[in-house]
Amino acid sequence: METTTLIAWLARVGMLPAAAALIIAALPARADETVGVTLADKGMQSMRMDLSTEQVKAGNVTFNVTNTSRALAHEFVVVRSDKPIETLLYNEPEKEVEESALEVVSEIDDSIPGSPARLR
């Protein structure tokens, strides 16, 4: 079973800016919110992430993550950055943002295909 990080996954499917906006928008006000996240793929060639909302206010955010893949485990990584998404270090051969250059706030390691997980 292969594992891919959310950051790499988002970069591969062109959704990294949308996800960054979701996470970065979580800074200004206080609220408790829940975001539904569905990780879906057709192997390594076709991956996507569906979000129940595009923005959240700062505060307690719960991510209900479901990996609908048949074969791939995925990581879901929440990061903090004050840099524009275009300036993040990008590993072109691997098609992923360099996770080691980011401040990881929290993550779900190796979400098993077909299983839900919760991140608070």
Secondary structure, 3 states (H helix, E strand, C coil): CCEECHHHHHHHHCCHHHHHHHHHCCCCCCEEEEEEEEEEECCCCCEEEEECCCCCCCEEEEEEEEECCCCCEEEEEEEECCCCHHHCCEECCCCEECHHHCEEEEEEEEECCCCEEEEC
